[in-house]
């Protein structure tokens, strides 16, 4: 069963590497101002901050909360399939994090929330944290890039050039 924890750590306004042996998943949703279509972006990185992969997909016209829920669900599914056993999830949607940590996914009428609960009940360690938006810039960039440019699912083995610039800036500050 997943171990859910909300970190009470002191946070700064920058992204931080996960603990050695853990993988960090940052996720975010975005809505295009031009088309009102929503998309999600997710980024996986290891303890030294190196890119393990990223994923973006456009979802259509849905609420921002449902976008964030879908981003978490897809991120957990991918993490489980890849075989990550220790996952630190960071999300800038405080309501979603609060619902997950309080067990609200169990009784939810949203199918995706029930699926999240099911995934979290598997045999792995998952830490869930709320973070300020300023710590989620790469995932936010991935989601916004997708919203503006494509309707297909994209898996990024390597970060895009624009994401590399953001990552290098973050790593310089660490």
C-alpha positions, 0 to 999 in steps of 0.5 A: 500500500502506498504511504501518503504523506504531506510534507511539512518541510520549509519550501522555497520558490524553486524546484528541489531534487527528490531523495536518492532512490526516489523519482519525482513526478511534477504534474500540471494542467493548462487551458489554452486561452485561444481554444479553451482546450485543456492539456496536461504535462508531467515530468519525471526526474531522478535524485540528481535532477536529471530528466527521466521522461515527460508526457503531454496530452490534450484533453478537450474542454474540461474543468481545471480540477478534472485536468489536475485529477487526470494529470495525477491519474496518468502520472501514477499509471505511468509510474507504476507501469515503469516500475518506480517503487518510490515516487514523490508527487508534486502538484500545485493544486491544493484542493486535489492534494488535500483530498488525496491526503484526507482519503477523499479519493475513496468516496469520490463520485469522480471515476478518476479519483477512485482509480487514483485511490486504487493505484495508491493502495498498491505496494509502493511508496508515494509521497504527495506534496502541494507545492507553489506554482513557482516550483512547477514551472517545467510541468506547467511549460509542458502542459501549456506547450501541448495546449498550444501545439498539438492534439496528440499524446507525446512522450518525451524521452528528452526534454524539448529545447524550451524545457531544457532552458527552464531545467538548466535555470532551475539546476543552476539555482540548486 
